[in-house]
Amino acid sequence: MSGEGISETAGTPEVWTVKKVLDWTIGHLKQHGCESARLDAEILLAYSRACPRIKLYTEYDAPLTPEERATMRDLVRRRTAHEPVAYLVGFREFFGIDFEVEPGVLIPRPDTESLVVTALELANGIPAPRILDVCTGTGCVPIAIANSCPAAILSAIELDEPVCRIAQRNIGKHNLSGRISLLQGDLFEPVPDDAQFDLITANPPYVTDTEMATLPPDVRLHEPHLALNGGSDGLDIVRRLITESVPKLAPNGYLLLEIGEQQSKAVTELFAASGEYNPAQIVKDLGGHSRVVWARRRINS
């Protein structure tokens, strides 16, 4: 195998089939420390061939065209330099839905699906739940909720203006412009004074200053620190949300926060210290880690 990997050799051209490219790419990415080498290889090759991932396995012996090989070679080179796969192909799947992403926007993660599932469970039984998502990023949370809860009336807020444009494109792509109102600003600043919601969801920045330096290079070097860094203990924005959500929650409304796996005790204590909520509840993700803390606004608050 040549140093450039997926390329021609001298003399007779080497036949690079789908299987051969997949096998080589998986091994190459593993050598460069990629923990999701097979999935990354499949996504990059499907993108290079402009086909669904499943089609790779029904066309195992199909040779790649020179153009497909050139595209794949460039993508693999960039991936080994720690560029996130989602930025390379321009999308990320979340809750069974594809979301447009680009550098500067936080890439949706499977862990955040726990926030969506919890919101849907709490909204069940409310005839037309009013739901606000703060720190919305790509808009993945309100869009996923909208798809699963047709009666929901949704709003979303994003601080960063370029990211807000990406969220708006995703909302339009999924034909939800009439159901999700997108606002740009700092937390609740753009929300009308008299607006109240049955649920407020947020995936705020919660990585500590110390943890920022230990993040994998594809996250640390490429994803927006504004969406990741939550200050010395990771809870700078969480504190604001717990306090500032109170007047925006309807009586008995719910505040749901995604958190780091070691933060559940601190966050439940913040809820309790506010005096505005019933005892907080902790939800674990599929990996068994504490991932969401939610609490209901007290009626007499």
C-alpha positions, 0 to 999 in steps of 0.5 A: 500500500502506497504512502498516500493510501487510496491511489494508483500504483506504478504500472497496472492501476490498482483496483480499489473496490468499496470493500478494499477502501473500507478495510484500508481506511478503517485500519488507517484511521485506527493507526491515527487514534480514531476511536470510531474508525469503522463508522467514520470510514463508512460515512466518508466513503458513502459521502464520496460515492454519494450513496446511502451507507447501506449501499456500501455493503450491497456493492462491496465489489464495486470499483471506485471511480477516479473522482470518488477515490480522489474525494475519499483520499482528501477526506481521509487525510483531513480526518487523520488531522482530526477534522470532525467527520460531521464538518467534512460531510456537512451533516450529522444524524441526531434522533434519526434526522440529518442536521446541517453542520459546519465549522463554528456550530456544536456537532449534535451528540447521541448523549443529547437524545436523552434531553429530547426523550425526557422532554417528550415524556414530560410533555405527554399529556399537555394538550399543546405544550409550549416548549423553549430550547435555549442554547439551541445550536443546530436546532436539533433538540426543538426539531426532534421534539417537533417531529415527535410531538405534533401538538407542541408550540416551539421556540428556540434561542441561540446566542451566536448569529452565524450558528443561528443561521444554521439553525434556521436552515435546519428548521426550514429543511425539515419544514418546521418554519411555521412551528418553531420560532427562532430568536437570537440573543443571550439566554432569555433576553430576546423572549417577550416579557409576558411569555411563559413555557411549559418546558424549557430545555437547554444543552448549555456549555458545561465543560470546565476550564480544566477539562477543556485542555483534555478534550479530544483534539477533534473537539478541542481544536475544531468545535466552538469553545463558546458552546463548550466552556462553562467556566471554572466548574462548568456551571456558569450558564447552568446557574443563570438558567436555573435562576432566569428560567423561573419567570419564564416557566408556567406554574408547574413548568419544567426546566431540563438541563443537559449536564456533565456526568459528574455534575448531577449532585452540584446541579440538583443542589443549585435547584434546591438552593433556588427555592423555586423548584420541586426536588430535581430528578436525574436521568441517565443516558444509554451509557449509564451516565447522569446526563439530564437534570430536570425540576418542576417549578413550584406552584407557590413560587 
